Amino acid sequence: MNHYAFLFPQSECQNTTGRECRCMQGFKWSDEVCQKDKKCCNKEKCTFKKDSTDICVSNNAVSVKGSLTLRGKEYEGCLKEDEEYRKCNNKLLRQMKTVYSTLTGFDTLTIKKYSAGSIIADFEMTMAYKLSSGDFEEKTLLLARNVSGSLHLETSGVVNLTMPTPTPVCNSHQPYFICTTLEDLKTDPVWELERNKEVFKIFSGTEATLETETMRTTIKLSNVSALWEGNYTCAYNQKINTSTISHKASAPLDISLLPNIEITTVPAFPHCPDSVSYLNVRINCEIEKNGEDYTVTWNGKNFLSGLTPNAEPAENGPRLVFSADAIVSCDKKVKPYATCTFSNRCNETRRASTDVLIIFENDPFCPADYDWKNTKAGETAVLKCRNEAGRRTRECKLSGTQAKWEPEISECVNKKVNNVLESANIVDIGLGSLDENAANVFSLLENVTESSETINTFPNMNTSVQVLSSLSQRIKSINNDTAVNDFLESSSNLLESSLSKSWTTRNNASNISLAQRYLTSVERLVQMTNIKGLAKKKNLEVTSSNCTSSTCKNKVFDVTVGLSGLDPGNIKTAAFHGLEKYLPNNDVDFEPNSIVVTTVANNTEGTKRSSDSVEVTINFKLNQPRRRHHNMKCVSWDNAAGGWTPDNCKWGGAFKQDQCICKKLSSFAILMSRYPEDIDGIVEVSYVGLCLSVLSLVASIVIELIVWTTVVKTNSLYLRHTAHINISLCLLIADCFFLASSNPGDMTITWCKTSAVLKHYCYLSMFFWMLCLSSILLHQTCFQFHQVGKKAYLRLSLLIGYVCPLLIVVVTFLCNNSGAEGMYYSKDTCWLVYVGLMEGSIHTFVLPVGIIVIFNIFSMVVVIMKLLDHPKNPGLSDDKEKQAAKTVLRSVILLTPIFGVTWIFGFALMLLDLTMGTLAIVVNYAFTVLNAFQGLFILLATCLGEKTTREALKKRLRKNAPASSTDSTVKLDNWKK
């Protein structure tokens, strides 16, 4: 082998196919060598071309590259040609050398070029020995003054960068970088990584640990990946007036990576039809391109022949596909599987294996369906997403002996959205400033969420929420105003109403974790965000208050949040429009009726100290008015349970139905019961009372008919008993329909509407007949000598008792959209609608009844007063008429409380709500008992309680009793006695 010394004594070379050289002791490869061939930079020996002039330099040698910006017109000739240029150049070069040549070890200084933009001179300077940074700074300042300019200098050799050895760095190693200086440069070092023409500053993070001390700084990587491969620079940047000096050292890092392998078979499920003994199968192992030259080996078992690798991998965009062919047997006893192993330059290995899932003869399988090929029963087919990240899966389910395709499940994510998530997952590894990285991710997220079409699927929504979740766990503060705006804007975009279906999976089951992760993530991010005042977005509002006293108040989306008893500090309140629909609600009896409001304190420790005494008062704007008798529940979000909890929260009640008072800081909402409140036993009481009333009313009508000829002797009695029969008849029909509609859910809409109409009409008719009864009594009392004929009364009573109610019912029916459900009647009760005070069709019943009850009471008071003021010797009068008037009076006195008092309780029910407590329950029981047993009260008051009717009934019964036997006669005589 022929050895020789090359032109430069600092290197030794020998002839091979090229020229193999090494640096002598005390020398190192020059920066040009490192830049041209990164693999040579940290090696002792390197091979060059024969005509290469690459050299070694002294370990203490310093090179300087700089630019001198000149102000004024003195050096304008340097931009011209020929003689002017030469004179100007020589003058400037002489001035520069005059200053820098005094430095110890000064070697050369050359001006490379001039450019416009003021006048800029680019130059290079070499120092053969160690450079004193203090002297260099002094000379640079002097030159800047002499030429009236500023310098921007970059040195190589002042800073020494020691890279990890050996190279390349293996995938399992934790490389260590050391940057040293020979003197204190009195400035902090800056580490940078250049990769793919991008420059990243390096900070301490989850994968990089940066330590700095005087004249030394180090970086240790705990995990190596393609992200950390590139050219590293350690720089000490100094500023002297308008000039800058950057002492740099650079070197490349070559990493021998291991790939992530995706192994598949083609076809995914080889099918063995009848009379076929074997099949051809291809095994694919796919990896990302990363520049590593892998050695791929294949192993297989239970194949008819060994795996035959293809010579070259196929390119699939940014990926490489390595493949091998094999033959499999259609024998059911054979279960082949294959393994591909990738080895890198460090001889580290990573492998992937797969079974070859064969569909044997008579095996159940799902036949090909569009993109989906034949799939074995019990297995899941997998396809890559087209032009998107992720995959699509479809299960072939075995049901008995049959195979059936299940619906496709898509996990396809828009590539832009997926890139945002990938960026979010590395914000804190140490590549770039954490704050700047986070701001960049928020900007990207705002851009991709701005268009609903980009994120209008569950996988895209899920990925977007993962971005927020990832950032909330990695960053500590958001101080940049642009980043704050992007964070709030993107969080608001996710709540767009057009994206409601994107929050649920294909089968419409709410994904429990998605909305919860969104709430938790945004809550954390809001807590660390520097917000001043109110930040308003379409679906998200956040406000911040610096509480200086024990009370504090915030307002978002018309929701007022007041805090008391809390230590002074910065309190933030956020409101989410629409989020309540997506958060899981385990209480099936209640549904959300407000937006979600979150209140957090900046000082977490302070919050914990004051959590026992804090009181949060929230006045919500309800999504819909509280329905009558529907309870409300104030809740806070429980992260541990993953649901709403009423613990430590109290509802304001029926009079403050939009208010919640809670004893902790959390996320709050107000829930409304899906069903009205129930009163124990009241339904049973109603049914028992109505059944008894129906029987009593039938008995009352029968008794009236039996004793009619006996008791009806005068006009007054005729009028009274006519009213009694009609009152009983109307109430009987109404009660029957009430019982018939006791289960509205089992009735058709037509029958429910018919029932409501008939009940409306019959109950009104009953009260109008009461009006007839009390009117005639009042007339007879006030006008004793004016008699009304039976026919005239009957015509008037029929008009009042049946025509007036009919008109009210018809007009009400027509005015409410021809008896529309929800306007005229409720399908839940088959009765009239009550919306609120003076709202709803129920008032066409309540108002006439109220007027009639008041008139009845007035009539009763007038009659009683007339009787009390009647002269002792009234003169001649008809005793029978007087007795009849007294009988009518007793009936009115008995009937008016029965009907009037009952409906006074009914009027009270319209003002009371079951959520008001004991009073409302007592009034409900009173109304139900008095109303349900009305038929019984009528029987007692008008028949059994009336002496004339009772005696007439006894006579009728005695008349019809058998009297042929002696015993019967004796018993009758004894009964008379």
URJO-V101626 format. One record per pair of residues at least 24 apart in sequence whose ideal C-beta (glycine too) atoms are under 6 Angstrom apart, sorted by sequence separation. I is the first residue (numbers start at 1). J is the second residue. If there is no record, write none. Layout:
# URJO-V101626
I_J + I_J
This chain:
# URJO-V101626
105_129 + 261_285 + 262_286 + 388_412 + 389_413 + 420_444 + 546_570 + 547_571 + 574_598 + 20_45 + 30_55 + 304_329 + 388_413 + 420_445 + 734_759 + 772_797 + 816_841 + 229_255 + 261_287 + 278_304 + 296_322 + 298_324 + 377_403 + 389_415 + 545_571 + 573_599 + 594_620 + 634_660 + 636_662 + 863_889 + 20_47 + 29_56 + 30_57 + 131_158 + 385_412 + 701_728 + 189_217 + 191_219 + 259_287 + 328_356 + 332_360 + 420_448 + 544_572 + 572_600 + 594_622 + 700_728 + 734_762 + 772_800 + 902_930 + 18_47 + 19_48 + 27_56 + 289_318 + 389_418 + 593_622 + 637_666 + 733_762 + 734_763 + 772_801 + 812_841 + 902_931 + 18_48 + 184_214 + 366_396 + 464_494 + 543_573 + 571_601 + 593_623 + 636_666 + 637_667 + 18_49 + 19_50 + 27_58 + 28_59 + 184_215 + 224_255 + 226_257 + 288_319 + 289_320 + 417_448 + 491_522 + 626_657 + 697_728 + 103_135 + 302_334 + 416_448 + 542_574 + 569_601 + 570_602 + 636_668 + 730_762 + 768_800 + 769_801 + 812_844 + 860_892 + 23_56 + 26_59 + 257_290 + 286_319 + 287_320 + 303_336 + 438_471 + 569_602 + 768_801 + 181_215 + 302_336 + 541_575 + 569_603 + 635_669 + 697_731 + 79_114 + 195_230 + 257_292 + 286_321 + 697_732 + 730_765 + 731_766 + 78_114 + 180_216 + 194_230 + 301_337 + 540_576 + 622_658 + 634_670 + 635_671 + 730_766 + 765_801 + 768_804 + 808_844 + 860_896 + 193_230 + 194_231 + 284_321 + 285_322 + 366_403 + 438_475 + 569_606 + 765_802 + 768_805 + 179_217 + 300_338 + 365_403 + 539_577 + 559_597 + 561_599 + 620_658 + 632_670 + 633_671 + 100_139 + 193_232 + 284_323 + 364_403 + 366_405 + 567_606 + 619_658 + 727_766 + 898_937 + 99_139 + 178_218 + 299_339 + 414_454 + 446_486 + 619_659 + 632_672 + 765_805 + 856_896 + 78_119 + 192_233 + 282_323 + 283_324 + 439_480 + 442_483 + 449_490 + 461_502 + 694_735 + 764_805 + 177_219 + 298_340 + 421_463 + 618_660 + 630_672 + 631_673 + 693_735 + 727_769 + 99_142 + 191_234 + 282_325 + 417_460 + 424_467 + 443_486 + 446_489 + 567_610 + 590_633 + 630_673 + 726_769 + 857_900 + 75_119 + 99_143 + 176_220 + 297_341 + 439_483 + 442_486 + 446_490 + 449_493 + 452_496 + 458_502 + 495_539 + 566_610 + 617_661 + 761_805 + 856_900 + 11_56 + 189_234 + 190_235 + 281_326 + 421_466 + 425_470 + 442_487 + 445_490 + 457_502 + 484_529 + 492_537 + 690_735 + 10_56 + 175_221 + 296_342 + 413_459 + 414_460 + 417_463 + 421_467 + 424_470 + 428_474 + 452_498 + 456_502 + 492_538 + 526_572 + 616_662 + 630_676 + 631_677 + 723_769 + 895_941 + 8_55 + 174_221 + 189_236 + 280_327 + 281_328 + 412_459 + 413_460 + 420_467 + 424_471 + 427_474 + 452_499 + 458_505 + 488_535 + 492_539 + 629_676 + 853_900 + 894_941 + 174_222 + 294_342 + 295_343 + 411_459 + 469_517 + 489_537 + 492_540 + 526_574 + 565_613 + 566_614 + 629_677 + 761_809 + 69_118 + 70_119 + 187_236 + 278_327 + 279_328 + 465_514 + 472_521 + 488_537 + 491_540 + 565_614 + 690_739 + 723_772 + 760_809 + 133_183 + 413_463 + 478_528 + 565_615 + 618_668 + 620_670 + 723_773 + 853_903 + 69_120 + 95_146 + 185_236 + 187_238 + 278_329 + 477_528 + 478_529 + 479_530 + 564_615 + 95_147 + 133_185 + 292_344 + 462_514 + 465_517 + 469_521 + 472_524 + 488_540 + 67_120 + 68_121 + 277_330 + 465_518 + 468_521 + 472_525 + 563_616 + 611_664 + 276_330 + 849_903 + 67_122 + 179_234 + 283_338 + 285_340 + 562_617 + 66_123 + 561_618 + 586_643 + 719_776 + 272_330 + 607_665 + 65_124 + 560_619 + 584_643 + 64_125 + 559_620 + 559_621 + 63_126 + 558_621 + 226_290 + 62_127 + 599_665 + 753_819 + 61_128 + 515_582 + 515_583 + 60_129 + 62_131 + 598_667 + 756_825 + 60_130 + 596_667 + 597_668 + 512_584 + 718_790 + 753_825 + 161_234 + 527_600 + 596_669 + 719_793 + 756_830 + 159_234 + 281_356 + 523_598 + 594_669 + 726_801 + 752_827 + 755_830 + 756_831 + 72_148 + 594_670 + 70_147 + 71_148 + 592_669 + 593_670 + 71_149 + 752_830 + 70_149 + 503_582 + 592_671 + 593_672 + 69_149 + 68_149 + 69_150 + 590_671 + 771_852 + 778_859 + 495_577 + 767_849 + 774_856 + 777_859 + 781_863 + 68_151 + 259_342 + 495_578 + 590_673 + 591_674 + 744_828 + 66_151 + 67_152 + 589_674 + 767_852 + 774_859 + 781_866 + 168_254 + 169_255 + 170_256 + 171_257 + 258_344 + 744_830 + 66_153 + 167_254 + 168_255 + 171_258 + 159_247 + 161_249 + 163_251 + 168_256 + 256_344 + 269_357 + 270_358 + 271_359 + 272_360 + 64_153 + 65_154 + 158_247 + 160_249 + 256_345 + 263_352 + 272_361 + 580_669 + 741_830 + 159_249 + 161_251 + 256_346 + 258_348 + 269_359 + 64_155 + 261_352 + 263_354 + 265_356 + 150_242 + 151_243 + 152_244 + 153_245 + 154_246 + 155_247 + 258_350 + 62_155 + 63_156 + 150_243 + 154_248 + 62_157 + 61_157 + 62_158 + 141_240 + 144_243 + 137_240 + 140_243 + 271_374 + 269_374 + 780_885 + 267_373 + 269_375 + 269_376 + 777_888 + 777_892 + 774_892 + 42_163 + 31_156 + 42_167 + 516_642 + 770_899 + 714_880 + 717_884 + 716_884 + 720_888 + 714_884 + 716_888 + 170_346 + 168_345 + 171_348 + 170_348 + 41_251 + 728_938 + 41_252 + 38_252 + 724_942 + 206_428 + 207_429 + 208_430 + 205_428 + 206_429 + 207_430 + 205_429 + 205_430 + 203_430 + 202_430 + 200_431 + 201_432 + 200_432 + 677_914 + 711_948 + 697_935 + 700_938 + 711_949 + 696_935 + 700_939 + 693_933 + 696_936 + 699_939 + 703_943 + 693_934 + 711_952 + 679_921 + 686_928 + 690_932 + 693_935 + 707_949 + 710_952 + 685_928 + 689_932 + 693_936 + 696_939 + 700_943 + 689_933 + 692_936 + 679_924 + 707_952 + 682_928 + 686_932 + 707_953 + 706_956 + 654_913 + 654_915 + 654_916 + 631_915 + 629_914
